[in-house]
Amino acid sequence: MPGSGEHVDYSIRPAKHVERKMMCEAFRRLSALGPVKDYRYVGLGSFYFADFVLFHKSLGITNMCSIEADPDAAPRCEFNRPFGCIEIREGHSNDELPKLAWDAPTILWLDYDGKLDESKLADVRFFCANAQPGSMLVVTVNAHMPLSSKFSEQRIRQINNKELTRLQGHVSGRVPLDVKARDLTDWGLARVCRRIIDNEIKEWLRDRNASLGEATRLRYKQLLNFHYRDTSRMLTVGGLLYREGQEDAVARCTFEDLDFICGDSERYLIEVPYLTYLERRHLDQRRIAAEVASPDTSGIPKDHADAYGKIYRYFPAFAEVEL
């Protein structure tokens, strides 16, 4: 929804922060297909531009475009633009994406904060119909369902039925026929949304490939299937569009070496434990000196320590500074 930046500081959401860093590491692997700095990055930067700053500084991308749907926020976006290489386009993504040139590999992050609907699928379809081989598509949508433990079974059924009706009405009959209201509880909505997006990508690639020769047909390789929550449950799913003849180059990207890569319905749950600086330093020291079998007397809950161990390389470090 336009204007969400007024309510959420996207630069300091811990799970979102981890997600951005993981995505950046995955994007870096694209170097086997061509210099990553030569890619174009298109996103929905709001007026924080956290993703733009990270991808410019870490990947060297200078061809960048931010789409802002809220006309009231556009002047603020211009004021907060961190680098002159970022073009800001005012308008809805449905209208602005077709105005861009699609003659070069692009990383497109459709970082929506609303739930999946037809307009979001329209952006997915446009990308599949126009993006060059080697391009990356990432889609983030709200997949929040209330915690089931807070409600009676009857109330849960009411909530799920209402959400299924909403989803069916907003994605024009694209909900798989085997999906029932009970499937939407907790992270179920995220799983269903991933299926809808994945089906949309594959359907449109089939249409595009129908007019292409065998050597130029396109494939889609899913790489990301993140579930995370800072406030609401969110789904981020995406992957690589490549030509059939590029299999060897895609293999050289070694995406599978990254433990957060998910090529199918298997998800990667980003959990950010609440830890003090001293606790993080303690866990880091034990990780580096893992051969030292000393008992952990810190009092850190084991589930917190385990969660930190999975994401410590991407863990956010926020501090108050005087600039």
PyMOL commands that set and color helices and strands:
alter all, ss='L'
color gray80, all
select helices_A, chain A and resi 4-6+14-32+36-38+50-59+74-80+93-99+118-130+148-150+153-170+181-184+188-209+214-216+244-252+255-257+277-288+302-314
alter helices_A, ss='H'
color red, helices_A
select strands_A, chain A and resi 40-43+63-68+86-90+106-115+136-142+218-229+233-243+268-270
alter strands_A, ss='S'
color yellow, strands_A
deselect
rebuild
show_as cartoon
